[in-house]
């Protein structure tokens, strides 16, 4: 593999496996907790934070199950992330990942906080790389929907769009069993929405304005008189 950022991310996935050995209080400080609107009504404004801390918007991706890292995150980075890095380059690919990570985390924070406030869910945390995973699956299917690929175990040709749907459904079912319907729905909606907006921004498509082409660097051959 020649994509340097993907290689580093795969090694980071291996490192995250070691985080499963950390004490539970440390892991609970890294995962993302919902805001507590009910506590803010009878106390100070800071009470709305509850167990949430700003760094959790990024650190929640570090806490995952061992099975999820091996069967979910690592294969998606290798089979879906590497082609995107090859097309976009490491810098743009890294920017895409960072945007989708924070964007999906904000969507999960909003959805989890509202459902907790309304009593539809408990004070449960969100963790894992599901937001980034959904973003990668959608992005490659959006860019190359009819590219023919083959699964390792099932040697039958599939379109990239179909394979992305299959991986997304599997990831969603596993995620719901692990951390609940509302949390996984937030990761799915957030990851796909932010990825879609990010790609359309690059292309200058609605809802964004079409960006003018960069000025030509060719020298003019007109004489100045």
C-alpha positions, 0 to 999 in steps of 0.5 A: 500500500502506498497511501501513507495516511491510511498506513498510519491510521491502520497502525493507530487502529492497532494502538486503539486495541491496547486502549481496551486494556485501560481502566474503565474510569479512563475510558469513560472520560474519553467517550462522548456523553450527552448534555443534561438539559434537565439539570440546567433548569434547576441549577447553574448553566454549567450543569448542562454539561453533565459528564460531557467535555469538549475533548470527547468530540474527538477522543470518543473515536479512540474507544471501541470494542476489539471486534469492532476494530478488527471487523469494522474499522480496519477493513473500511480504512483499507478497502474504502479509505485507501482508494479515496486517499489515492484519488484526493491525496493525503492532505485532502483525505485527512481534512475529509476525515477530520471534518466527518469525525467532528461533524458526526460527533456534533450530530450524535451530541445533539440527538443524544442530548435531546432524546435524553432530555425527552426521556427517550434514551438514558444517559448513555455514552457514544464511542467508536469510529462509526461516524467516520466509517459511514462517511468513508462508505458513502464517499466512495460509493458517491464518487464511484458508484458503479465501480465493480469490486469483489468481496474476499469471502464471496467471489461475486462481482458487486458495484461499489454502491451495493457493497457500501450499503451491505457494509453500512447495514452490518455496521448499523446492526452491530452498532445498535446492539453495542450502544443503542438505536439513537446513538448509531442513527446519529453516527449514520446520519451525521457521517453521511450528511457531512461527507455529502456536504463536504464533497459537494463543497469541493465540487462547488455544487448546491447548496454551495456556490460554484467556485470560480476556476483558479487564475491561469498561471500561463504567461501572456504573450500580448505585447504591452504598447 
